Amino acid sequence: MITKDGPVFMSLISHALSEDLGERGDITTEALFAKGDVRGAVIKSKVSGILSGVQLIEPLFHHIDEGLSAGVYLRNGETLSSGSRICTLHGRVRSILAGERVALNFLQHLSGIATATNLLARMISHTRAKLLDTRKTTPLLRLLEKEAVVHGGGYNHRFGLFDMILIKDTHVKAAGGVLPAVAKAKDYVSKSGIGVKIEVEVQSMDEFKQALASGADRIMLDNMPVPAMAACVALSHQSNSPAELEASGNVSAESIVSIAETGVDFISVGAITHSAPALDIHLVIE
């Protein structure tokens, strides 16, 4: 993961600030305030939600001005309400305003993901199902977005193409079916010694039966109707299969409870990262 003060972390902050400030800097603030003007500011939430992204605040503002002080009150994963004070800043007003938009962009986006995740995770908390994210993330922000999912009470699926074998429907068709696809994957894992799980996607009961027989570690039930998912769960239990079952495909707040109640182990939802609304967080100069 991105570690505070690590090279990837600091590079992300540097590039984000450079994108906003360019070569001239914040010319509006420089036109209105003298270099020595000192003020205080507070970052707070205007709405309820779950916080994520606070680890970026101090490094971001210190990257602009090491003399600027930042006092963070809340931790990632904490509940926000309207008016919740996330942090206070004190120092040169030019420095505060130079980092305002970038800091808020991170906080609003990541807290939005955590909040969207928390909403769905709470809806299925009475079941065994765990809410998973996907690889449908913003390029170069995947680490932070997947952290935000965890802050919201969800779990991470594979991080990328390198840490799990996931045989999708396109792979299945090109490889000649579920059984030969999984067999090839198991042979690859055995010969390479990489020790990763193998998951295969199925879209019908016939493919599911093949997946059970294949010895895959996890079976993804893709875009199946809820009754069909329930039938797959029942067959899995009947056959004493050790395979984990994951539901995926167009999962929404309206459908997630009925899906979870089928008894699947996981439900993966791309929308919690690619479509989460930004949380309304703002900065006020005091």
Secondary structure, DSSP 8 states (H G I E B T S, - for coil): ---TT-HHHHHHHHHHHHHHHTTT--HHHHHHS-TT-EEEEEEEESS-EE---GGGHHHHHHHH-TT-EEEE---TT-EE-TT-EEEEEEEEHHHHHHHHHHHHHHHHHHHHHHHHHHHHHHHTTTSS-EEE--S---TT-HHHHHHHHHHTT-B---SSTTSSEEE-HHHHHHHTSHHHHHHHHHHHHHHH-----EEEEE-SHHHHHHHHHHT-SEEEEES--HHHHHHHHHHHHHTT---EEEEESS--TTTHHHHHTTT-SEEE-THHHHS-----EEEEE-
